[in-house]
Amino acid sequence: MYDVNMDLRFGTSTWNVDFVLGTPAEQVDAAGSPVVQARPATVRIAVEIKGVMTEHRKAVKNRKRDLEAHHEHVHNYGRGAIAGGVMVINASPSFSSPLRQQRIAQRTSAIMSGLVLHSINEMRNVTEAGGPSTTGMDAKCVVVVDFDDQDPGAAHYLSVPPAPQPGDPLHYDSFIQKLCGEYTARFAR
């Protein structure tokens, strides 16, 4: 079973996790569905999703810190629990920011590409676990979007560079494979 925005408690600390997958507290009527949305009794996978939409150099430092704290909290909750992290990075050269005097910022594609690559490299630097007995993120990925917040209907996912490409450990397919592999190694018996 899975849940979204679930409070994961360990000791006196609570972390609201974006997506969790775990074991049921009791027998649940799945009505033909292999996975049901309900609060798991025990969390086996906890995935945090963070976004870097504007002010990339400042925002990515905070998101990296958030993801480091996330995997630490998940592993404190349970050594065998799997901590996953997703960073969504905006590559749009135009965005609106209430923090700027000139509310709409325009950047060249080259500048945005550099900011996206910087943000991707920061995600690469998030501590990575080497199995259930070590600390770090068990699976991580980057999703790059082009989101011009003045025209939300024009938003789209980017699959071309600088977005991670198939075979890159930060590509979404690699993330899903890593989660599945870790789950099988830890819980499939």
C-alpha positions as CSV (number, residue, x, y, z in Angstrom):
1,M,0.0,0.0,0.0
2,Y,1.0,3.6,-0.5
3,D,0.2,7.0,0.7
4,V,1.1,10.6,-0.1
5,N,2.1,13.4,2.3
6,M,2.4,11.0,5.2
7,D,4.0,12.1,8.5
8,L,6.8,9.7,9.2
9,R,7.7,9.7,12.9
10,F,10.8,8.6,14.6
11,G,11.3,9.5,18.3
12,T,10.3,13.1,18.7
13,S,10.9,14.0,15.0
14,T,8.2,14.1,12.3
15,W,8.9,14.4,8.6
16,N,6.1,14.9,6.1
17,V,7.1,12.5,3.2
18,D,5.7,13.1,-0.3
19,F,5.3,9.4,-1.2
20,V,5.6,6.2,0.9
21,L,5.1,2.6,0.1
22,G,4.8,0.0,2.8
23,T,3.0,-2.9,4.5
24,P,-0.6,-2.8,5.5
25,A,-1.7,-2.6,9.1
26,E,-4.5,-5.1,8.5
27,Q,-6.0,-6.9,5.6
28,V,-7.2,-4.4,3.1
29,D,-9.8,-5.1,0.4
30,A,-7.9,-4.1,-2.8
31,A,-10.9,-4.7,-5.0
32,G,-8.7,-6.1,-7.8
33,S,-6.0,-3.5,-7.5
34,P,-2.5,-4.7,-6.6
35,V,-1.7,-1.4,-4.7
36,V,-4.1,0.5,-2.5
37,Q,-3.8,4.0,-1.2
38,A,-3.9,3.8,2.6
39,R,-1.5,4.6,5.4
40,P,1.1,1.8,5.7
41,A,1.8,0.3,9.1
42,T,5.5,0.1,8.2
43,V,7.2,2.3,5.6
44,R,9.5,0.5,3.3
45,I,10.1,3.2,0.6
46,A,10.0,6.9,1.4
47,V,10.4,9.4,-1.5
48,E,10.9,13.1,-1.1
49,I,10.3,15.4,-4.1
50,K,12.0,18.8,-4.2
51,G,11.9,21.6,-6.8
52,V,14.4,24.2,-8.0
53,M,12.2,26.5,-10.0
54,T,13.8,29.9,-9.7
55,E,16.9,31.4,-8.1
56,H,18.7,28.1,-8.8
57,R,22.0,28.7,-7.1
58,K,20.3,29.6,-3.8
59,A,17.5,27.1,-4.0
60,V,19.6,24.1,-4.9
61,K,21.7,24.4,-1.7
62,N,18.5,24.3,0.4
63,R,17.0,21.4,-1.6
64,K,20.3,19.4,-1.2
65,R,20.2,20.1,2.5
66,D,16.5,18.9,2.6
67,L,17.3,15.7,0.8
68,E,20.3,15.0,3.1
69,A,18.0,15.4,6.1
70,H,15.3,13.3,4.4
71,H,17.5,10.2,4.0
72,E,18.8,10.6,7.5
73,H,15.3,10.7,9.0
74,V,14.2,7.7,6.9
75,H,17.1,5.6,8.0
76,N,16.6,6.6,11.6
77,Y,13.0,5.4,11.2
78,G,14.2,2.1,10.0
79,R,17.7,0.9,8.8
80,G,16.1,-1.2,6.1
81,A,13.8,1.5,4.9
82,I,14.6,2.8,1.4
83,A,15.1,6.6,1.0
84,G,14.5,8.1,-2.4
85,G,14.9,11.6,-3.6
86,V,13.6,13.4,-6.8
87,M,14.8,16.9,-7.7
88,V,12.6,18.8,-10.3
89,I,14.6,21.5,-12.0
90,N,13.1,24.3,-14.1
91,A,15.0,25.1,-17.3
92,S,12.7,27.9,-18.5
93,P,14.7,31.0,-19.5
94,S,11.7,33.2,-18.4
95,F,10.1,33.3,-15.0
96,S,8.3,35.6,-12.6
97,S,9.8,36.2,-9.2
98,P,8.2,38.3,-6.4
99,L,11.7,38.6,-4.9
100,R,13.1,40.7,-7.8
101,Q,12.6,44.3,-8.7
102,Q,12.1,43.4,-12.3
103,R,9.4,40.7,-11.7
104,I,10.0,38.8,-14.9
105,A,13.5,37.6,-15.4
106,Q,14.8,36.6,-18.8
107,R,17.9,34.5,-19.2
108,T,19.6,33.1,-22.2
109,S,19.4,29.3,-23.0
110,A,23.2,29.0,-22.3
111,I,22.8,30.6,-18.8
112,M,19.8,28.3,-18.0
113,S,21.7,25.3,-19.3
114,G,24.6,26.2,-16.9
115,L,22.2,26.6,-14.0
116,V,20.5,23.3,-14.7
117,L,23.8,21.5,-14.9
118,H,24.9,23.1,-11.7
119,S,21.7,21.9,-10.0
120,I,22.1,18.4,-11.4
121,N,25.7,18.3,-10.1
122,E,24.5,19.3,-6.7
123,M,22.0,16.3,-6.8
124,R,24.9,14.1,-7.8
125,N,26.6,15.3,-4.6
126,V,23.8,14.2,-2.3
127,T,25.2,11.4,-0.1
128,E,24.6,8.0,-1.7
129,A,24.1,4.9,0.3
130,G,25.9,1.7,-0.5
131,G,23.3,-0.6,1.0
132,P,21.1,-0.8,4.1
133,S,24.0,-0.6,6.5
134,T,25.3,2.7,5.2
135,T,23.9,6.3,5.3
136,G,22.8,8.2,2.3
137,M,20.1,8.3,-0.4
138,D,19.3,4.9,-1.7
139,A,17.9,6.1,-5.0
140,K,17.8,9.6,-6.6
141,C,16.9,11.3,-9.8
142,V,16.5,14.6,-11.6
143,V,13.5,15.6,-13.7
144,V,14.0,18.7,-15.8
145,V,11.0,20.7,-16.9
146,D,10.4,23.9,-18.9
147,F,7.9,25.8,-16.8
148,D,7.2,29.4,-17.7
149,D,5.0,30.4,-14.8
150,Q,3.4,33.1,-16.9
151,D,1.9,30.5,-19.2
152,P,1.5,27.3,-17.2
153,G,-0.2,25.6,-20.1
154,A,3.1,25.6,-22.0
155,A,4.9,23.6,-19.3
156,H,6.6,20.4,-20.5
157,Y,9.1,17.7,-19.5
158,L,12.5,17.9,-21.1
159,S,14.2,14.7,-22.2
160,V,17.1,16.3,-24.1
161,P,20.3,17.6,-22.6
162,P,21.0,19.1,-20.1
163,A,18.4,16.6,-18.7
164,P,19.9,13.3,-17.5
165,Q,19.9,10.8,-20.4
166,P,19.1,7.1,-20.3
167,G,22.0,5.3,-18.6
168,D,22.8,8.2,-16.3
169,P,22.3,7.2,-12.6
170,L,20.1,10.3,-12.2
171,H,17.7,9.4,-15.1
172,Y,14.2,8.5,-14.0
173,D,14.5,4.9,-15.4
174,S,17.6,4.4,-13.3
175,F,15.8,5.7,-10.2
176,I,12.9,3.3,-10.7
177,Q,15.3,0.3,-11.3
178,K,17.3,1.3,-8.2
179,L,14.2,1.4,-6.0
180,C,13.0,-1.9,-7.3
181,G,16.4,-3.5,-6.9
182,E,16.8,-2.2,-3.3
183,Y,13.2,-3.4,-2.5
184,T,13.9,-6.9,-3.9
185,A,17.2,-7.2,-2.0
186,R,15.8,-6.0,1.3
187,F,12.2,-7.3,1.4
188,A,11.6,-10.1,-1.2
189,R,11.9,-13.4,0.4
